[in-house]
Amino acid sequence: MDTLTEILADAHRVVFFGGAGISTESGIPDFRSSAGLYAKATAGSPPPEYLLSHDCLVLDPESFFDFHRTALLHPEAQPNRAHRALARLEEAGKLQAVVTQNIDGLHQAAGSRTVLELHGSAQRNVCVGCGREEPVDFMLHSTGVPSCPQCGEMVRPDVVLYGEGLDQRVIDQSIEHIMSCDVLLVGGTSLNVYPAAGLVNFFRGDHLVLVNRDATPYDDQASLVLHSDLGPTLGEAVDAVLA
């Protein structure tokens, strides 16, 4: 913790790159842990990877939207100590961007302003016909396959599904931030999901810091590795830096 505090105190341009692990403390399950969505899949039902795919959206939209509403929408979730710590670090001028694989919008809810969402956001929904946008409440209160009140076409979440490509504009902006920072703080991600995990390879700064409960493929490249919970770790470090 002392080393993390020292690194953040000396930093001028920090980028946080995070995954599902930062939101588990807000009550949102991750995907690959023993308590994650994949582990909870029941025998005989379609695997979550299929239910979160473009193929499922097209071929079995009823199953897609049922899974989306029950497994990926968490209106009761609130930002936790880690989200708030990052927002404070940005407000203090040290954090230049959050690059996230999450779709829950909790970074913005905590006050972070520069948030690059690699996989989109479940807080936004868009009509596949006319492009009309609808908020998360529209999806929460819909049933079956939601249709656009303007043109009648399907309204889908603005998220990147299996079988779909990432937004190149978001990728380019993320690479630009990662290449220009002096500290890359990675948290709550296994760094096993590509192409997102490959963004770490663009880092050219002084300190790569990994905070994750389990080991990652990049642990041996890091200046500091902490196998701990993000909320207490980031909260205590940022409290010390900004004291």
HUJO-V836908 format. One record per pair of residues at least 12 apart in sequence whose C-alpha atoms are under 10 Angstrom apart, sorted by the first residue. I is the first residue (numbers start at 1). J is the second residue. If there is no record, write none. Layout:
BEGIN
((I,J) (I,J))
END
This chain:
BEGIN
((1,224) (1,226) (1,233) (1,234) (1,236) (1,237) (1,240) (2,236) (2,237) (2,240) (3,223) (3,224) (3,237) (4,185) (4,207) (4,209) (4,211) (4,223) (4,224) (4,225) (4,226) (4,233) (4,234) (4,236) (4,237) (4,238) (4,241) (5,233) (5,234) (5,236) (5,237) (5,238) (5,239) (5,240) (5,241) (5,242) (6,237) (6,240) (6,241) (7,182) (7,183) (7,206) (7,207) (7,208) (7,209) (7,223) (7,224) (7,237) (7,241) (8,89) (8,94) (8,95) (8,182) (8,183) (8,185) (8,207) (8,209) (8,237) (8,238) (8,240) (8,241) (8,242) (9,94) (9,237) (9,238) (9,240) (9,241) (9,242) (10,94) (10,182) (10,183) (10,241) (11,94) (11,95) (11,181) (11,182) (11,183) (11,206) (11,207) (12,93) (12,94) (12,95) (12,96) (12,181) (12,182) (12,183) (13,90) (13,93) (13,94) (13,95) (13,96) (13,97) (13,177) (13,178) (13,180) (13,181) (13,182) (13,183) (13,184) (13,205) (14,86) (14,89) (14,90) (14,93) (14,94) (14,95) (14,96) (14,97) (14,98) (14,177) (14,178) (14,180) (14,181) (14,182) (14,183) (14,184) (14,185) (14,205) (14,207) (15,86) (15,90) (15,94) (15,95) (15,96) (15,97) (15,98) (15,99) (15,174) (15,177) (15,178) (15,179) (15,180) (15,181) (15,182) (15,183) (15,184) (15,185) (15,186) (15,203) (16,86) (16,95) (16,96) (16,97) (16,98) (16,99) (16,100) (16,115) (16,177) (16,178) (16,181) (16,183) (16,184) (16,185) (16,186) (16,187) (16,209) (17,97) (17,98) (17,99) (17,100) (17,101) (17,116) (17,174) (17,178) (17,184) (17,185) (17,186) (17,187) (17,188) (17,189) (17,196) (17,197) (17,199) (17,200) (17,210) (18,98) (18,99) (18,100) (18,101) (18,102) (18,185) (18,186) (18,187) (18,188) (18,189) (18,190) (18,191) (18,197) (18,210) (18,211) (18,212) (19,99) (19,100) (19,101) (19,102) (19,103) (19,186) (19,187) (19,188) (19,189) (19,190) (19,191) (19,193) (19,196) (19,197) (19,212) (20,32) (20,36) (20,100) (20,101) (20,102) (20,103) (20,104) (20,187) (20,188) (20,189) (20,190) (21,33) (21,102) (21,187) (21,188) (21,189) (21,190) (21,211) (21,212) (21,213) (21,229) (21,230) (21,231) (22,79) (22,80) (22,81) (22,82) (22,83) (22,100) (22,102) (22,106) (22,107) (22,187) (22,188) (22,189) (22,211) (22,212) (22,229) (22,230) (22,231) (23,77) (23,78) (23,79) (23,80) (23,82) (23,83) (23,102) (23,104) (23,106) (23,107) (23,188) (23,230) (23,231) (24,36) (24,77) (24,80) (24,188) (24,229) (24,230) (24,231) (25,77) (25,78) (25,79) (25,80) (25,81) (25,82) (25,229) (25,230) (25,231) (26,74) (26,76) (26,77) (26,78) (26,79) (26,80) (26,81) (26,82) (26,83) (26,106) (26,231) (27,74) (27,76) (27,77) (27,78) (27,79) (27,80) (28,71) (28,72) (28,73) (28,74) (28,76) (28,77) (28,78) (28,104) (29,71) (29,72) (29,74) (30,72) (30,102) (30,188) (30,189) (31,48) (31,49) (32,189) (32,190) (33,190) (33,214) (37,49) (37,71) (37,72) (46,63) (48,64) (48,67) (48,71) (49,161) (49,162) (50,63) (50,64) (50,161) (50,162) (50,163) (51,63) (51,64) (51,65) (51,66) (51,67) (51,68) (51,161) (51,162) (52,64) (52,65) (52,67) (52,68) (52,72) (52,159) (52,160) (52,161) (52,162) (52,163) (53,160) (53,161) (53,162) (53,163) (53,164) (54,160) (54,161) (54,162) (54,163) (54,164) (55,161) (55,162) (55,163) (55,164) (56,161) (56,162) (57,145) (57,156) (57,161) (60,145) (61,144) (61,145) (61,146) (61,154) (61,156) (62,143) (62,144) (62,145) (62,146) (63,144) (63,145) (64,144) (64,145) (64,156) (65,139) (65,142) (65,143) (65,144) (65,145) (65,146) (65,156) (65,157) (66,143) (66,144) (66,145) (68,122) (68,139) (68,140) (68,156) (68,157) (69,122) (69,139) (69,140) (69,141) (69,142) (69,143) (70,140) (72,103) (72,104) (72,122) (73,103) (73,104) (73,122) (73,123) (73,136) (73,137) (73,139) (73,140) (74,104) (74,122) (74,136) (74,140) (75,104) (75,123) (75,136) (75,137) (75,140) (77,104) (77,105) (77,106) (78,104) (78,105) (78,106) (78,107) (78,109) (78,110) (79,104) (79,105) (79,106) (79,107) (79,108) (79,109) (79,110) (79,111) (80,106) (80,107) (80,110) (80,230) (80,231) (80,232) (80,235) (81,110) (81,230) (81,231) (81,232) (81,233) (81,234) (81,235) (81,236) (82,107) (82,110) (82,187) (82,229) (82,230) (82,231) (82,232) (82,233) (82,234) (82,235) (82,236) (82,238) (83,106) (83,107) (83,108) (83,109) (83,110) (83,111) (83,112) (83,230) (83,231) (83,234) (83,235) (84,106) (84,107) (84,108) (84,109) (84,110) (84,111) (84,112) (84,231) (84,234) (84,235) (84,238) (85,110) (85,111) (85,112) (85,230) (85,231) (85,232) (85,233) (85,234) (85,235) (85,236) (85,237) (85,238) (85,239) (86,98) (86,107) (86,110) (86,111) (86,112) (86,234) (86,235) (86,238) (87,107) (87,108) (87,109) (87,110) (87,111) (87,112) (87,113) (87,114) (88,110) (88,111) (88,112) (88,235) (88,238) (88,239) (88,242) (89,112) (89,234) (89,238) (89,239) (89,241) (89,242) (90,111) (90,112) (90,113) (90,114) (91,111) (91,112) (91,113) (92,241) (92,242) (94,183) (95,112) (95,114) (95,181) (95,183) (95,184) (95,185) (96,112) (96,113) (96,114) (96,115) (96,177) (96,178) (96,180) (96,181) (97,112) (97,113) (97,114) (97,115) (97,116) (97,173) (97,174) (97,177) (97,178) (97,181) (98,112) (98,113) (98,114) (98,115) (98,116) (98,117) (98,174) (98,177) (98,178) (98,185) (98,186) (99,114) (99,115) (99,116) (99,117) (99,118) (99,170) (99,171) (99,173) (99,174) (99,175) (99,177) (99,178) (99,186) (99,196) (99,199) (100,115) (100,116) (100,117) (100,118) (100,119) (100,120) (100,174) (100,186) (100,187) (100,188) (100,189) (100,196) (101,116) (101,117) (101,118) (101,119) (101,120) (101,121) (101,188) (101,189) (101,193) (101,196) (101,197) (102,116) (102,117) (102,118) (102,119) (102,120) (102,121) (102,122) (102,159) (103,117) (103,118) (103,119) (103,120) (103,121) (103,122) (103,123) (103,124) (103,157) (103,158) (103,159) (103,160) (104,117) (104,120) (104,121) (104,122) (104,123) (104,124) (105,117) (105,120) (105,121) (105,122) (105,123) (105,124) (106,123) (115,170) (115,174) (116,169) (116,170) (116,171) (116,173) (116,174) (116,177) (117,159) (117,160) (117,166) (117,167) (117,170) (117,171) (117,174) (118,159) (118,160) (118,166) (118,167) (118,168) (118,169) (118,170) (118,171) (118,174) (118,195) (118,196) (119,158) (119,159) (119,160) (119,161) (119,164) (119,165) (119,166) (119,167) (119,170) (119,196) (120,157) (120,158) (120,159) (120,160) (120,161) (120,166) (120,167) (120,170) (121,136) (121,157) (121,158) (121,159) (121,160) (122,135) (122,136) (122,139) (122,156) (122,157) (122,158) (122,159) (122,160) (123,135) (123,136) (123,137) (123,138) (123,139) (123,157) (123,158) (123,159) (124,136) (124,137) (124,138) (124,139) (124,156) (124,157) (124,158) (124,159) (125,137) (125,138) (125,139) (125,155) (125,156) (125,157) (125,158) (125,159) (126,148) (126,154) (126,155) (126,156) (126,157) (126,158) (126,159) (127,146) (127,147) (127,148) (127,149) (127,150) (127,151) (127,152) (127,153) (127,154) (127,155) (127,156) (127,157) (127,158) (128,147) (128,148) (128,151) (128,152) (128,153) (128,154) (128,155) (128,156) (128,157) (129,147) (129,148) (129,150) (129,151) (129,152) (129,153) (129,154) (129,155) (130,148) (130,150) (130,151) (130,152) (130,153) (130,154) (130,155) (131,148) (131,150) (131,151) (131,153) (131,155) (132,148) (132,149) (132,150) (132,151) (132,155) (133,148) (133,155) (133,156) (133,157) (133,158) (134,148) (134,149) (134,155) (134,156) (134,157) (134,158) (135,157) (136,157) (138,155) (139,155) (139,156) (139,157) (165,195) (166,195) (166,196) (171,195) (171,196) (171,199) (172,199) (174,196) (174,199) (174,202) (175,199) (175,200) (175,201) (175,202) (175,203) (176,202) (176,203) (177,202) (177,203) (178,199) (178,200) (178,201) (178,202) (178,203) (178,204) (178,205) (179,199) (179,200) (179,201) (179,202) (179,203) (179,204) (179,205) (180,202) (180,203) (180,204) (180,205) (181,203) (181,204) (181,205) (181,206) (181,207) (182,203) (182,204) (182,205) (182,206) (182,207) (182,208) (183,203) (183,204) (183,205) (183,206) (183,207) (183,208) (183,209) (183,223) (184,200) (184,203) (184,204) (184,205) (184,206) (184,207) (184,208) (184,209) (184,210) (184,222) (185,200) (185,207) (185,208) (185,209) (185,210) (185,211) (185,222) (185,224) (186,200) (186,208) (186,209) (186,210) (186,211) (186,212) (186,222) (186,225) (187,209) (187,210) (187,211) (187,212) (187,213) (187,226) (187,227) (187,228) (187,229) (187,230) (187,234) (188,210) (188,211) (188,212) (188,213) (188,214) (188,227) (188,228) (188,229) (188,230) (189,210) (189,211) (189,212) (189,213) (189,214) (189,215) (189,216) (190,212) (190,213) (190,214) (190,215) (190,216) (190,217) (190,218) (191,212) (191,215) (191,216) (191,217) (191,218) (192,216) (192,217) (192,218) (197,217) (197,218) (200,218) (201,218) (206,222) (206,223) (207,221) (207,222) (207,223) (207,224) (208,221) (208,222) (208,223) (208,224) (208,225) (209,221) (209,222) (209,223) (209,224) (209,225) (209,226) (210,222) (210,223) (210,224) (210,225) (210,226) (210,227) (210,228) (211,224) (211,225) (211,226) (211,227) (211,228) (211,229) (211,230) (211,233) (211,234) (212,225) (212,226) (212,227) (212,228) (212,229) (212,230) (213,225) (213,226) (213,227) (213,228) (213,229) (213,230) (214,226) (214,227) (214,228) (215,227))
END
